[in-house]
Amino acid sequence: MKERITKNGIDYVLVGDYYIPDLKLPEEKRPIGKYGRMHREYLRENNPILFNDLVLSCKLWTYLADINNQAQERLQVIISQM
């Protein structure tokens, strides 16, 4: 048996007697921070469909990091206006 195969555009790796998909998550280095964590809990409780869609498409971490950056920028603007 081959160690690696590609079928339907997905790479599979032979582990024991089974082929397991070789899936890799996108690497996101930015932290989600306080506001990202708060928004994650909000999505989990109030919009589970969007939450599940983001998790399954591997875009949740990037989305939360963007939300955190936006909140930090708005906070800086508010503080500078005070």
C-alpha positions in Angstrom: 0.0 0.0 0.0 1.2 3.5 -0.8 2.0 5.7 2.2 0.3 8.8 0.6 -2.5 9.1 -1.9 -4.5 11.9 -3.3 -8.2 11.4 -4.1 -10.8 14.1 -4.9 -8.2 16.8 -4.2 -7.5 15.6 -0.6 -4.2 14.1 0.5 -4.5 10.9 2.6 -1.8 9.4 4.8 -1.6 5.7 5.6 -1.8 5.1 9.4 -1.8 1.4 10.2 -4.4 -0.1 7.8 -6.4 3.1 7.3 -6.0 6.2 5.2 -6.6 9.4 7.2 -7.0 12.8 5.5 -3.9 15.0 5.8 -5.7 18.2 6.9 -3.8 21.3 8.0 -5.3 24.3 9.7 -4.2 27.7 8.5 -1.5 29.2 10.7 -2.7 32.4 12.4 -0.1 34.0 14.7 -2.2 36.9 16.0 -3.8 36.4 19.5 -7.5 36.8 19.8 -7.3 38.9 23.0 -10.0 39.9 25.4 -12.5 41.2 22.8 -12.0 38.2 20.6 -12.7 35.8 23.5 -15.8 37.9 24.4 -17.1 37.8 20.8 -16.4 34.0 20.6 -18.7 33.5 23.7 -21.3 35.8 22.2 -21.3 33.8 19.0 -21.4 30.5 20.8 -24.4 31.5 22.8 -26.4 33.8 20.4 -25.4 32.8 16.9 -24.4 29.1 16.9 -24.9 28.7 13.2 -22.3 31.3 12.3 -20.0 30.0 15.0 -20.2 26.4 13.6 -19.7 27.7 10.1 -16.5 29.6 11.1 -15.2 26.6 13.0 -15.8 24.1 10.2 -14.3 26.5 7.6 -11.2 27.0 9.8 -11.8 30.8 9.8 -12.8 31.3 13.4 -9.3 32.3 14.8 -8.7 34.8 11.9 -12.2 36.3 12.4 -11.7 36.7 16.1 -8.3 38.2 15.7 -9.8 40.8 13.2 -12.6 41.6 15.7 -10.0 42.1 18.5 -8.0 44.4 16.3 -11.0 46.5 15.4 -12.1 46.7 19.1 -8.5 47.8 20.1 -8.5 50.5 17.4 -11.9 51.8 18.4 -10.8 51.9 22.1 -7.7 53.9 21.1 -9.9 56.4 19.2 -12.2 56.8 22.2 -9.4 57.2 24.6 -7.7 59.8 22.4 -11.0 61.8 22.1 -11.4 61.9 25.9 
